[in-house]
Amino acid sequence: MAIIKLVPPEQAQGQVKEAYDMFAPMGMIPAPMQMYSSSPAWMGVRTQLMGYYMQHPSLSAGLLALIRMLVAEELKYYYCISLNTGLLKTLGIADEDAAAKVLADPANPPLEAKDKAMLLFVLKAVKTPDEVCSEDTQKLRDLGWSDGDIIDATAHGASMVTDGILFKAFKMDEGQSC
């Protein structure tokens, strides 16, 4: 049980209600969004970011879901691994078996070469940021990625670290306790 107060959907107002309404088509509000309901301003920021990435001109929904899933795997952030595995299935990118293979071997995702290179770069940047070098970013540029795309994808991956830490710290997984 969460150790912070969450805003139930039926009591949501303002930015919290707007954020919850984004998930109405899914029939559920993801637990990380419920966690952010404790801070309406922060929830508004997260909602704006989600909207930005949902309409990103270069980063596909599949690439972003794989970034989230694999960074979540690094953190053992199981809720998000499961949520993004389901999203990959819904998008027709990977069923559960294919997602499990990617979790076991991130170097072989079901992506085209350009997206695969971005995914692997983001994983490197999140796991070992000191090892990122100019050759890494040049390789992405050579594949057609802009510096803005590189920043956006890496920021998306890095934001999963924040989400994972907060999710664990505030005991958002049912049954989790100190």
C-alpha positions in Angstrom: 0.0 0.0 0.0 1.3 3.5 -0.9 2.8 5.5 1.9 1.6 8.8 0.4 -2.0 9.9 -0.1 -3.3 9.4 -3.7 -6.2 11.2 -5.2 -8.9 8.7 -6.1 -10.3 9.2 -9.6 -13.8 10.2 -8.3 -12.2 13.0 -6.3 -9.8 14.3 -9.0 -9.9 17.9 -10.0 -7.9 20.3 -12.1 -4.5 19.0 -13.4 -5.1 15.6 -11.7 -8.5 15.1 -13.4 -7.0 16.2 -16.8 -4.2 13.6 -16.3 -6.6 10.9 -15.3 -8.9 11.7 -18.2 -6.0 10.9 -20.6 -6.2 7.3 -19.4 -10.0 6.9 -19.7 -9.7 5.0 -23.0 -7.4 2.5 -21.3 -10.0 1.8 -18.6 -7.4 2.3 -15.8 -5.1 4.9 -14.4 -1.5 3.6 -14.3 -0.1 3.5 -10.7 2.7 5.9 -11.5 0.2 8.5 -12.5 -1.8 7.9 -9.4 1.4 8.4 -7.4 1.9 11.8 -9.0 -1.6 12.8 -8.0 -0.1 13.8 -4.6 1.5 16.7 -6.4 -0.8 18.3 -9.0 1.9 20.6 -10.3 4.3 17.7 -10.9 1.5 15.6 -12.4 0.9 18.5 -14.8 4.5 18.5 -15.8 4.5 14.7 -16.3 1.2 14.9 -18.3 2.8 17.6 -20.6 5.8 15.4 -21.2 3.6 12.4 -22.0 1.6 14.5 -24.5 4.9 15.6 -26.1 6.2 12.1 -26.5 2.8 10.7 -27.7 3.1 13.2 -30.6 6.8 13.1 -31.1 7.6 13.5 -34.8 10.6 11.0 -34.8 10.4 8.7 -31.8 7.9 6.0 -32.4 5.5 4.6 -29.7 7.3 1.2 -30.0 10.7 2.6 -29.5 9.6 4.6 -26.5 7.8 1.6 -25.0 11.0 -0.5 -25.4 13.1 2.3 -23.8 10.7 2.4 -20.8 10.6 -1.4 -20.5 14.3 -1.9 -20.7 15.2 0.9 -18.3 12.6 -0.4 -15.9 14.2 -3.8 -16.2 17.5 -2.3 -15.2 15.8 -0.8 -12.1 13.7 -3.9 -11.4 10.7 -1.7 -11.7 8.3 -4.5 -12.4 5.1 -2.5 -12.7 6.5 -0.6 -15.7 8.0 -3.7 -17.3 4.6 -5.3 -17.2 2.7 -2.2 -18.4 5.1 -1.6 -21.4 5.1 -5.3 -22.3 1.3 -5.0 -22.6 1.7 -1.9 -24.6 4.1 -3.5 -27.0 1.6 -6.3 -27.5 -1.2 -3.8 -28.1 1.0 -2.0 -30.6 1.6 -5.3 -32.4 5.4 -5.0 -31.9 6.0 -7.9 -29.5 4.0 -10.5 -27.7 5.0 -11.6 -24.2 7.5 -14.2 -25.5 9.2 -11.6 -27.8 9.3 -9.0 -25.0 10.9 -11.6 -22.7 13.6 -12.2 -25.4 14.3 -8.5 -25.6 14.5 -8.3 -21.8 17.0 -11.1 -21.9 18.9 -9.7 -24.8 18.3 -5.9 -25.4 20.7 -6.0 -28.3 18.1 -7.7 -30.5 14.9 -5.7 -30.2 12.1 -5.9 -32.9 13.1 -2.6 -34.4 14.7 -1.3 -37.6 18.4 -0.5 -37.5 17.9 3.2 -36.9 15.5 2.7 -33.9 17.7 -0.1 -32.5 20.7 2.1 -32.5 18.8 4.8 -30.6 17.5 2.2 -28.1 21.0 0.9 -27.4 22.4 4.4 -27.1 19.7 5.3 -24.5 20.4 2.2 -22.5 24.2 3.0 -22.6 23.5 6.5 -21.5 21.3 5.5 -18.6 23.5 2.6 -17.4 26.9 4.0 -18.0 26.7 7.7 -18.8 30.5 8.3 -18.4 31.1 5.9 -21.3 29.0 7.9 -23.8 31.3 9.6 -26.4 31.1 11.7 -29.5 31.3 8.7 -31.7 28.0 7.4 -30.2 26.1 10.6 -31.0 27.7 10.8 -34.4 26.6 7.3 -35.3 23.0 8.3 -34.5 23.3 11.5 -36.6 24.7 9.4 -39.4 21.5 7.3 -39.2 19.3 10.4 -39.5 18.7 11.3 -35.9 18.8 14.9 -34.9 20.5 16.1 -31.7 17.0 17.0 -30.4 15.9 13.4 -31.0 18.9 12.1 -29.1 18.3 14.4 -26.1 14.5 13.6 -26.2 15.1 9.8 -26.3 17.7 9.9 -23.6 15.6 12.2 -21.3 12.7 9.7 -21.8 14.9 6.9 -20.6 16.4 8.9 -17.7 12.9 9.9 -16.6 12.2 6.2 -16.0 14.9 6.2 -13.3 13.0 9.0 -11.5 9.7 7.1 -11.8 11.2 3.8 -10.7 12.8 5.4 -7.6 9.7 7.2 -6.6 7.5 4.2 -7.2 9.7 2.0 -4.9 10.2 4.7 -2.3 6.5 5.4 -1.9 5.6 1.7 -1.9 3.3 1.8 -4.9 3.5 -1.9 -5.4 0.8 -3.6 -3.5 2.1 -5.7 -0.6 5.4 -3.8 -0.5 6.4 -2.6 3.0 9.4 -1.5 5.0 
